[in-house]
Amino acid sequence: MSYPDFPSSGVRILVVDDNELWRRQIRSILSKQEEFEVVGEAADGLEAIQKANALKPDLILLDIGIPGVNGIEVAKRLCPCAKVLFLSQNNDPDVVQAALSIGARGYILKTDAGGELLPAIAAVFRGESYVSRRTKARRR
């Protein structure tokens, strides 16, 4: 798959989730694309804010349910300066809407990440928003 809308230097990504195994799985998915570079990881909200400010990633993959400052509060502090794509197991339509209403570019269910993460990142860099198919179906 070609990604013409990515920055010419590639996409610098910060992965934020309190589960180390999940972060490792996301790194594995991303490592298959030469355009992507994971520049950092964070396990809680405060660490996410600090690393985002220090590393200036092109994209932040962010969980909702992280310790300390939750994902929505983190995104409020970082949007619109950073592109935020939520990766969460929370499929509540109100949570999805809250995440998107604060400026996040997309919302992917963790169970769908294997097939939807790369298309979602591509959509974000085309200036589009992306929501997991199963979430869209549930919100109709």
N, C-alpha and C positions, 0 to 999 in steps of 0.2 A: 504494500500500500504506500502511495506517495503522499507527502504532506507539504505541499507548496506554501502553505500559509504559516509555517513555523518560522521563527527567527532564523536567519542564516547561520547563526552560531549554534543552533540546536535549541532544545528546550530544557531549561534548568528547573528541576522539580524538587519541592519539599514535600515529604510524606509525613502526615500527622495522624497517628493512631496509637492508642495505649497498648495494643497487642503486638509484641515484637514479631511473632510468627506471621501475622497478617502483613506487617511492613515488609518482611522478607519476601512474602508471596508477591506483593505489588512490585517490589524491586525486580523480581524474576520476570514478571510480565513486561516491565519497562525495559529491561536489559536487552530484550530481543530487537529493539529498535535503536539504531545507531543515532537517531536524532535526539534521544532522551538521555539526560544525565541527572541522576538523583544527587542533588548537592547537599542534602541533609535530611534528617529525620527528627521528629519530636514525639514525645509520649504524652504530653499534657498541653493544656491551653497556653499557659505562660511561656513554656519553652517554645511553642509554635510561634507566638508573637515575637519573641526575642530572635529566633532563628530567621523568621521571615524578614524582619528589619535588618538583620546583619547580612543575610545571604542574597536578598533581593531576587528570589526565584521568579521564573516566568509563570509558573503554575504551582498552586498549593493543592494537594490532594488531602482532604480534611474529613475526619470522622466527626459526627455530631456528639457522640457520648464519650468525650474525653474528660479526664479528671481536671479539677481546678476550673478554669474558664472553659465553658463548653464550646463546641464547634461553632454554633451560631454566634456567640459573643466574639469569638476569635475572628470570624468572617466580618462581623460588623466593624471591627477595628482595622481590618486589612483591606476590605473592599472600599472603593473601587480601584485602589492602587494596585492590587494583585488580582490575578485571575484565580478564582477559587472553584474547585470542583469537589463536591461532597461525595464521599464514599461511606455509606452507612447501612446498617441493617434495619434501621427504622423506616418502616413503610407507611407511616401515618401521613395521610394527605396534608394535614395541617402543618406538620413538621416540614414536609417537602416544600409547601408553599412559603412557609416562614424563611426557609433557607434561600429560596430563589428571590424572595422579595427584598432581601438585604443586599443583593448584587452578585450572589454566587452565579456562576455561568452554567452549572449543571448539578445533577443529583443522580448518583448511580447506587443501586442496591448492591451490597457486597456480594450477594449470591449471583449477580449478573456481571461482575467485574471482569471475569475471564473473557467474555465475549463482547462486552460493551465499553471497556475502559479505553481502548485505542480509538474507536470511532468517536467516543465522547471528547477525548482530547483534541482530535482533529476538528470536531465541530466547534469547540471553544476557540480554537485558533482561526477559524473562518468567521468568527464573530457571532456564532449561533449559540443558543442554549441547548442543553441536552438533558433529558430525563429518561431514566431506565424505562424500557417498554412496559414492564410489569407495573411500574408505578403509574405510568400514563393510563394504562388500562383500568387501574383501580380508581383513578381520579375522575374518569368519565362519568 
